[in-house]
């Protein structure tokens, strides 16, 4: 068993490629991203497919760091020999355990509580930051042009979210970078 900490973040890497999504969603996401860029938006993809092992590590580090979950109670999983419970002189050290989990959480850039099974592990989600200056002229999936001049000039813009729906790319509003095939 290896103690939790930053070394684990590099293991089981996720993808930022749209090619790693299931074909039916990949095509929709590609079309939406092309339309965004053609309209003048800047798009930065930060996550698509997330291996289950990475999701497991993200889930438990966040639970320990944010919810103060007891690291000794994290279930073991085959293929991930991590020890969440740090010790000092043979005795559990809850502060060290939480600190290591918090370091992992920060390195994963977790902003929304992760799930063990999600649209990312199912290859049906994309995390991306979207931005533009003052106006975005974007064509929806039906060929209709939309001029978006309202704030925010980000992926949280309600008019952009409506345009995205025409592509079959649905926003999970409470998770700023997250889009999927069904909004979950």
Secondary structure, 3 states (H helix, E strand, C coil): CEECCHHHHHCCCCCCCHHHCCHHHHHHHHHHHHHHHHCCCEEEEEECCCCHHHHHHHHHHHHHHHHCCCHHHCCCECCECEECCCEECCEECHHHHHHHHHHHHHHHCCCCCCCCCCCCCCCCEEEEEEECCCCEEEECCCCCEEEECCCCCECCCHHHHHHHHHHCCEECCCCCCEEECCCC
